[in-house]
């Protein structure tokens, strides 16, 4: 009886163990099945991609950068083929022999080629390694002839940026450079290490439009990374072309006029703000930046005493000198001054126990406002500065857009300085003194502006008082206009414009050297002192860096203005001698261009 019970007990225990073992087996099978389902079904696409990545490799196809044209369709920035010599590691049987052959082909020591190869071989094993760029066609042809004997040697074709006008358009177009770590951190989705992107000028501001979209070549490789076949190919999308408002003829003339000078020239349409020319000197060659700029060249540019990298049209601030008398005249008339009221000039004036000189030591005699502008009489405007306080002068200066950026599509534009009592306390920590207003009345002292701001001021004088936002890129969008307070009467603007006509076209006007027969130009000269002189000393007797700055701000034709031209020559001397003739040359190019584009009359007879 005990035996039977014991047998049943053992049988029950065995059944329990078998049941547990069966449960564990089923559980394990379920876990295996679940894992298999997750890998094959739920996350199958992910693991298939990982498997494919073990045999698929992607190479980027660089998108051609968009070309940049002037307003007449002439290329300013383009792409040219750049031929590079490469080595295919998968086909190279003897690298030493390959380097020896490439050395004779390129005229470069084999050791240097080995160094380049070692520095650039970190990419996919099937990707060719570039060891030389900018090959001439003779070298390309020789490489092709020798390819049967050296199949590992190949010629890759890429795009290289070319600026044919180089120095003449450098400050506007800018240049390309290799993407920096800061650029990669800022836009990790847009850039890859080694990309060339816009670093300055139009190339920088419109980089995303010009760059296009890179393509890709997907290749099948073996376990050693050797190319087997092409799996997929996505062509690159070229960048968008840009058409600028720039007129290449005017731009080239401006650059040529400044070749041996330091300064800037701006030509602008006063009605829509289009920049037809903007030149700055000295300049630089942006083609030097396309590859890797060597440290010596970069250091030479940075250390150059005349700062060729600066765009003096909108990055450098200067005292406006007598051109500021335009603002003073408008402020005076709008404030109730009788423009026919006269002042006697004897060559100097004494105000607040201080002697202020006129540009004409012999004096101009008795002058009204028109005559004071025509002859650029400082004495008249000294007394005007005594009657108008600095707050009123600053208000009208800001009314013409001075003291703030214009909004042009370039970076690093400077705002300039329009001083008043508040500015003096904040910037200098001292109150404004009435004697300083006398200096500001003739465009001296702490008032500073850029040649571009001066062009905008002249445009407002022409178009009825509107501040136009200058623009370099042509667009169908209407011009951005602003008419700030205080409102200006048309009669005031017309009166000042007529005085500027006299500056150029009447005898003894200071701008006579800008005169062109049968083409009426209106303008204002300016001569800004660089060093203060107790007695007058001619510029020829001063050190070059102490000579006066020269201005000429103008518009034409007088009856229906279509162009504003502003010329600034750093340490050039007087505005009448150094700047006005350059403006005349700009208008002569403009006229020649107009005559060239005008329809020709049909021939008479037959």
C-alpha positions in Angstrom: 0.0 0.0 0.0 2.8 2.3 0.8 4.6 1.4 -2.4 1.5 2.4 -4.4 1.3 5.7 -2.7 4.9 6.4 -3.2 4.7 5.5 -6.9 1.7 7.9 -7.3 3.7 10.6 -5.6 6.6 10.2 -7.9 4.4 10.2 -10.9 2.6 13.4 -9.8 6.0 15.1 -9.2 7.2 14.0 -12.7 4.1 15.4 -14.3 4.5 18.7 -12.6 8.1 18.9 -13.7 7.2 18.1 -17.2 4.4 20.7 -17.2 6.8 23.3 -15.9 9.5 22.4 -18.5 6.9 22.5 -21.2 5.8 25.9 -20.1 9.3 27.2 -20.0 9.9 25.8 -23.5 6.8 27.3 -24.9 7.7 30.6 -23.2 11.2 30.5 -24.7 9.8 29.8 -28.1 7.3 32.7 -27.8 10.2 35.0 -26.8 12.2 33.8 -29.8 9.2 34.3 -32.1 8.6 37.7 -30.6 12.2 38.7 -31.2 12.1 37.3 -34.7 8.9 39.2 -35.4 10.4 42.5 -34.1 13.5 42.1 -36.2 11.9 40.8 -39.4 8.6 42.7 -39.3 8.3 45.6 -36.8 11.9 46.9 -37.4 12.6 45.0 -40.6 13.2 48.1 -42.7 15.7 49.5 -40.2 17.8 46.3 -40.0 17.6 45.9 -43.8 19.0 49.4 -44.1 21.8 48.6 -41.7 22.6 45.5 -43.8 22.5 47.5 -47.0 24.8 50.1 -45.5 27.4 47.4 -45.2 27.5 47.1 -48.9 26.2 50.5 -50.1 28.2 53.7 -50.1 27.1 57.3 -51.0 29.2 59.9 -52.8 28.0 63.5 -52.9 27.6 65.2 -56.3 28.3 68.9 -55.9 25.6 71.2 -57.2 26.8 73.9 -59.7 26.6 77.3 -58.0 24.1 79.8 -59.6 25.7 82.4 -61.9 25.4 86.1 -61.1 24.7 88.6 -63.9 24.5 92.4 -64.3 21.3 94.1 -65.4 22.0 93.4 -69.0 22.7 89.7 -68.7 26.5 89.9 -68.6 28.1 87.4 -66.2 29.8 88.7 -63.0 30.3 85.4 -61.3 30.3 82.1 -63.2 31.6 78.5 -63.0 34.4 77.0 -65.1 35.6 73.4 -65.2 38.2 72.5 -62.7 40.3 69.5 -63.7 41.8 67.4 -60.8 44.1 64.4 -60.9 43.0 61.5 -58.8 44.2 58.0 -57.8 41.7 55.1 -57.6 43.0 52.9 -54.8 41.1 49.8 -56.0 43.1 49.9 -59.3 46.5 50.9 -57.9 48.9 47.9 -58.0 52.0 49.8 -57.0 51.5 53.1 -55.3 55.2 54.0 -55.5 55.2 53.6 -59.3 51.9 55.7 -59.4 53.5 58.5 -57.4 56.6 58.5 -59.6 54.5 58.7 -62.8 52.3 61.5 -61.3 55.4 63.4 -60.3 56.7 63.5 -63.8 53.2 64.4 -65.0 52.7 67.3 -62.6 56.3 68.4 -62.0 55.7 68.0 -58.2 58.0 65.9 -56.0 56.7 62.4 -55.3 57.0 62.9 -51.6 54.6 65.9 -51.8 52.1 63.8 -53.7 52.4 61.0 -51.1 51.7 63.5 -48.4 48.6 64.8 -50.2 47.4 61.3 -50.8 47.8 60.3 -47.1 46.0 63.5 -45.9 42.9 62.9 -48.2 42.5 59.1 -48.1 40.1 59.0 -45.2 37.0 58.8 -47.5 35.4 55.6 -48.8 37.8 53.1 -50.2 36.3 53.2 -53.7 36.3 57.0 -53.9 39.2 58.5 -55.9 41.7 60.5 -53.9 42.4 64.0 -55.3 46.2 64.8 -55.4 46.3 67.8 -57.6 43.8 70.5 -58.9 43.7 73.2 -61.6 45.2 71.0 -64.2 45.9 72.6 -67.6 44.5 70.9 -70.7 48.0 69.6 -71.7 48.3 67.7 -68.4 44.7 66.4 -68.8 45.5 65.1 -72.3 48.8 63.4 -71.1 46.9 61.7 -68.3 44.3 60.4 -70.8 47.0 59.0 -73.1 48.8 57.2 -70.2 45.6 55.8 -68.7 46.1 52.3 -70.3 49.4 51.9 -68.5 48.2 53.6 -65.4 44.4 52.9 -65.0 44.5 54.1 -61.4 45.1 57.6 -62.6 42.0 59.6 -63.5 40.8 63.1 -64.1 37.9 64.4 -62.1 35.9 67.4 -63.3 34.4 69.9 -60.8 33.1 73.4 -60.9 35.3 76.4 -59.9 34.0 79.9 -59.2 35.3 82.6 -61.4 35.0 86.4 -61.1 36.0 87.8 -64.4 35.8 91.4 -63.2 37.7 90.4 -60.0 38.8 93.7 -58.3 36.0 95.7 -59.9 33.2 93.8 -58.3 34.9 92.2 -55.3 33.2 94.2 -52.5 29.8 93.6 -54.0 30.0 89.9 -54.9 32.2 88.9 -52.0 33.9 85.5 -52.2 33.6 81.8 -51.3 35.4 80.0 -48.5 35.4 76.6 -46.8 32.6 76.1 -44.3 33.7 76.7 -40.7 32.8 74.8 -37.6 30.6 77.7 -36.5 28.7 77.4 -39.8 28.3 73.6 -39.3 27.0 74.1 -35.8 24.6 76.8 -36.9 23.1 74.9 -39.9 24.1 71.2 -39.6 21.4 70.2 -42.1 22.6 72.6 -44.8 26.4 72.1 -44.8 28.9 69.3 -44.8 32.6 69.6 -43.9 34.6 70.8 -46.9 31.7 72.7 -48.5 32.4 76.0 -50.1 29.9 78.7 -49.1 29.5 82.4 -49.5 31.6 84.3 -46.9 31.1 87.9 -47.9 28.9 90.1 -50.1 26.1 88.8 -52.4 27.7 85.3 -52.2 27.0 85.2 -48.5 23.7 87.0 -48.3 22.1 84.8 -51.0 24.1 81.7 -50.4 21.1 79.4 -50.0 19.7 80.5 -53.3 23.0 80.2 -55.1 24.1 76.9 -53.7 21.4 74.7 -55.1 21.0 71.1 -53.9 23.8 68.5 -54.0 23.0 65.1 -55.7 24.3 61.7 -54.7 25.8 58.6 -56.3 25.1 55.3 -54.4 27.6 52.5 -55.1 27.6 48.8 -54.2 31.0 47.8 -52.7 32.4 44.6 -51.4 33.6 43.7 -47.9 36.9 45.5 -48.7 35.2 48.7 -49.8 35.9 48.1 -53.5 33.5 49.4 -56.1 31.3 46.7 -57.7 28.5 48.6 -59.4 26.4 51.8 -59.2 23.1 51.2 -57.3 21.4 54.6 -57.6 22.1 58.1 -58.9 20.4 61.4 -57.9 21.5 64.3 -60.0 22.4 67.6 -58.4 20.0 70.6 -58.7 21.9 73.7 -59.9 21.7 76.9 -57.8 19.5 79.8 -58.7 20.9 82.5 -61.0 20.8 86.1 -59.7 20.5 89.2 -61.8 21.8 92.4 -60.1 20.8 96.0 -60.8 24.4 96.7 -61.5 25.4 98.1 -64.8 28.8 96.6 -65.7 29.8 99.6 -67.8 29.2 102.0 -64.9 30.8 99.7 -62.4 34.0 99.3 -64.6 34.2 103.0 -65.1 33.9 103.6 -61.3 36.6 101.0 -60.5 38.9 102.4 -63.2 38.5 106.0 -61.9 39.5 104.8 -58.4 42.5 102.6 -59.5 45.2 104.9 -58.1 43.1 106.3 -55.3 41.4 105.4 -52.0 37.7 106.0 -51.9 34.3 105.1 -53.2 31.8 105.8 -55.9 28.0 105.0 -55.7 25.6 105.4 -58.6 21.9 104.8 -57.8 18.5 105.2 -59.4 16.7 107.7 -57.2 13.2 106.3 -57.9 13.6 102.6 -57.2 16.9 102.5 -55.2 18.7 100.2 -57.7 22.4 100.4 -57.3 23.9 100.8 -60.8 27.5 101.0 -59.5 29.3 100.7 -56.2 33.0 100.7 -56.2 35.5 100.8 -53.4 39.3 101.2 -53.6 41.7 99.7 -52.9 40.2 96.3 -53.8 41.2 92.7 -53.8 41.0 89.6 -56.0 38.1 87.3 -54.8 39.4 84.5 -57.1 42.2 84.0 -54.5 39.6 82.9 -52.0 38.1 80.1 -54.1 40.5 77.4 -53.0 42.4 77.4 -49.7 43.8 81.0 -49.2 47.4 80.7 -48.0 48.1 82.3 -44.7 50.6 84.8 -46.1 48.1 86.3 -48.5 45.4 86.5 -45.9 47.8 88.2 -43.4 48.9 90.7 -46.1 45.2 91.7 -46.7 44.5 92.1 -43.0 47.7 94.1 -42.3 47.4 96.3 -45.4 47.3 99.9 -44.1 44.5 100.9 -46.5 42.2 97.9 -45.6 41.3 96.6 -49.1 38.7 94.2 -47.6 36.6 97.1 -46.4 33.8 98.3 -48.7 34.2 102.1 -48.2 30.8 102.7 -49.8 28.9 101.4 -46.8 31.4 100.3 -44.1 33.5 103.5 -43.7 32.1 106.7 -42.1 33.4 110.1 -43.0 32.5 113.8 -42.1 30.2 115.0 -45.0 31.9 118.4 -45.2 30.0 121.0 -47.3 27.6 118.4 -48.8 25.8 118.6 -45.4 24.9 122.2 -46.3 22.0 120.6 -48.3 20.5 119.4 -45.0 21.2 122.7 -43.4 19.4 124.6 -46.3 16.3 122.4 -46.1 16.2 122.7 -42.3 16.5 126.5 -42.5 13.8 127.0 -45.2 11.4 124.6 -43.5 12.0 126.4 -40.2 10.9 129.7 -41.7 14.2 131.3 -42.8 13.9 133.7 -45.7 16.2 132.3 -48.4 16.6 135.8 -49.8 18.1 137.1 -46.6 21.8 137.8 -47.0 25.0 137.4 -45.0 28.2 139.2 -45.6 31.3 137.0 -45.9 34.7 138.6 -45.3 36.6 135.2 -45.3 36.0 134.4 -41.7 33.5 134.8 -38.9 33.9 135.2 -35.1 31.3 133.3 -33.1 31.5 132.5 -29.3 34.9 134.3 -29.3 36.2 131.7 -31.8 37.4 132.4 -35.3 35.9 130.2 -38.1 37.5 130.2 -41.5 35.7 130.3 -44.9 37.1 128.3 -47.8 37.7 131.6 -49.6 40.2 133.6 -47.5 39.3 136.7 -49.4 35.6 136.3 -48.7 32.6 136.0 -50.9 30.9 139.3 -50.1 27.2 139.4 -49.6 25.3 136.2 -50.3 21.8 134.8 -50.0 21.1 131.0 -49.5 21.4 130.1 -53.2 24.7 132.0 -53.5 26.0 130.4 -50.3 25.4 126.9 -51.7 26.8 127.8 -55.2 30.0 129.2 -53.7 30.0 126.8 -50.7 30.4 129.7 -48.3 31.2 128.5 -44.8 30.5 131.9 -43.2 26.9 131.9 -44.2 26.4 128.4 -42.7 28.3 129.3 -39.6 25.8 132.0 -38.9 23.0 129.6 -39.9 24.4 127.1 -37.3 24.2 129.8 -34.7 20.5 130.3 -35.4 19.5 126.6 -35.6 20.2 124.5 -32.6 21.7 121.0 -32.8 18.4 119.3 -32.0 16.7 120.8 -35.1 19.7 120.1 -37.3 19.8 116.4 -36.1 16.1 116.1 -36.7 16.4 117.0 -40.3 19.6 114.9 -40.8 17.7 111.9 -39.6 14.8 112.9 -41.8 17.2 112.2 -44.7 18.2 108.8 -43.4 21.5 109.8 -41.8 22.5 108.0 -38.6 21.0 104.7 -39.5 21.7 101.9 -42.0 20.0 102.0 -45.4 19.0 98.4 -45.6 21.1 97.4 -48.6 21.5 93.6 -49.0 25.1 93.5 -47.8 26.4 92.8 -44.3 28.5 95.0 -42.0 26.8 98.3 -43.1 27.6 101.2 -40.7 25.0 103.5 -39.4 27.0 106.7 -39.1 26.7 109.3 -36.4 24.2 112.2 -36.1 25.2 114.1 -32.9 22.9 115.9 -30.6 22.8 116.6 -26.8 21.7 113.1 -25.9 24.3 111.5 -28.1 27.0 113.7 -26.5 26.1 112.6 -23.0 25.8 108.9 -23.9 28.8 108.7 -26.1 31.2 111.1 -24.6 29.8 111.7 -21.1 29.9 115.5 -21.7 27.2 118.1 -22.6 26.9 119.5 -26.1 28.5 122.9 -26.5 27.0 125.5 -28.9 30.4 126.0 -30.6 30.2 122.4 -31.8 27.0 123.2 -33.7 28.9 125.7 -35.8 31.3 123.0 -37.0 28.4 120.6 -37.7 26.7 123.3 -39.8 29.5 122.9 -42.3 29.7 119.1 -42.1 32.6 118.9 -39.7 32.9 117.8 -36.1 31.4 114.4 -34.9 28.9 114.0 -37.7 29.7 110.9 -39.8 28.1 109.2 -42.7 28.8 106.7 -45.5 28.9 107.4 -49.3 25.8 105.1 -49.6 23.9 107.2 -47.1 24.9 110.3 -49.1 23.5 108.7 -52.3 20.2 108.0 -50.4 20.1 111.6 -49.2 20.4 112.9 -52.8 17.8 110.5 -54.0 15.3 111.9 -51.4 16.1 115.4 -52.6 15.1 114.3 -56.1 12.1 112.1 -55.6 10.1 114.4 -53.4 11.5 113.4 -50.0 11.1 109.6 -50.0 13.8 107.5 -48.4 14.3 104.6 -50.8 15.9 101.3 -49.6 18.8 100.7 -51.9 19.0 97.3 -53.6 21.5 95.3 -55.5 19.3 92.4 -56.7 16.7 93.1 -59.4 13.2 92.2 -58.5 9.6 92.7 -59.6 8.7 93.8 -56.1 8.0 97.6 -55.8 10.6 99.8 -54.2 10.6 100.1 -50.4 9.7 103.7 -49.7 9.5 105.7 -46.5 8.4 109.3 -45.9 9.4 110.1 -42.4 8.6 113.2 -40.4 8.9 116.1 -40.7 7.1 116.5 -44.0 9.0 118.6 -46.6 7.4 121.0 -49.0 8.0 120.5 -52.7 8.9 124.2 -53.0 11.8 123.7 -50.5 13.2 120.8 -52.3 12.9 122.5 -55.7 14.7 125.6 -54.3 17.6 123.5 -53.0 17.8 121.5 -56.3 18.0 124.7 -58.3 20.9 126.0 -56.1 22.7 122.7 -56.8 22.2 123.3 -60.5 24.0 126.6 -60.1 26.9 124.9 -58.3 27.8 123.1 -61.6 26.3 125.2 -64.4 26.8 128.8 -63.4 30.2 130.7 -63.6 32.3 130.4 -60.4 30.3 127.5 -59.0 32.4 125.1 -57.0 31.3 122.1 -59.1 32.1 123.5 -62.6 34.6 120.6 -63.3 31.6 118.2 -63.4 29.9 120.2 -66.2 28.9 118.4 -69.5 27.7 120.3 -72.5 23.9 119.7 -73.2 23.5 117.6 -70.1 22.6 119.4 -67.0 24.1 118.0 -63.8 23.3 119.4 -60.3 25.6 118.7 -57.4 27.5 119.8 -54.3 31.2 119.7 -53.6 32.6 119.0 -50.1 36.1 119.2 -48.6 36.4 117.6 -45.2 39.4 118.6 -43.1 41.3 115.7 -41.6 43.5 117.7 -39.3 42.6 121.0 -37.7 44.6 124.0 -39.1 45.1 127.3 -37.3 46.0 128.9 -40.6 45.2 127.6 -44.0 47.8 125.2 -45.6 47.4 123.8 -49.1 46.9 120.1 -49.4 50.1 119.8 -51.5 52.1 120.9 -48.5 50.5 118.4 -46.0 51.5 114.8 -45.4 49.4 112.4 -47.6 47.5 111.1 -44.6 46.7 114.6 -43.4 45.2 115.9 -46.7 41.5 116.7 -46.9 38.8 114.3 -48.0 37.0 115.1 -51.3 33.2 114.8 -51.9 30.9 115.4 -54.8 27.2 114.4 -54.5 25.0 114.9 -57.6 22.1 114.0 -59.8 21.2 114.3 -63.5 19.7 115.2 -65.8 18.4 118.2 -63.9 14.9 118.4 -65.4 14.1 114.7 -65.1 16.7 113.0 -62.8 17.5 109.4 -63.5 20.8 108.9 -61.8 22.5 109.9 -58.5 26.3 109.8 -58.4 28.3 110.2 -55.2 32.1 110.3 -55.3 34.3 110.2 -52.2 38.2 110.4 -52.5 40.0 109.8 -49.2 42.8 112.4 -48.7 42.1 113.5 -52.3 42.1 117.2 -51.6 39.2 119.5 -52.6 35.9 118.2 -53.8 35.9 120.5 -56.8 39.3 119.2 -58.1 39.4 115.6 -56.9 35.8 114.4 -56.9 33.7 116.4 -59.4 35.7 115.3 -62.5 35.2 111.7 -61.5 31.4 112.2 -61.3 31.5 113.8 -64.8 33.3 110.7 -66.1 30.5 108.5 -64.6 27.8 110.6 -66.3 29.7 110.4 -69.6 29.6 106.6 -69.4 25.9 106.8 -68.6 25.3 109.0 -71.6 27.3 106.7 -73.9 25.3 103.8 -72.6 22.0 105.6 -73.2 23.0 106.5 -76.8 24.1 102.9 -77.4 20.7 101.6 -76.3 18.6 104.3 -78.1 16.9 103.1 -81.3 18.7 104.1 -84.4 16.9 106.3 -87.0 16.3 104.6 -90.3 18.7 105.4 -93.2 17.4 108.1 -95.6 17.4 107.5 -99.3 17.5 104.2 -101.2 
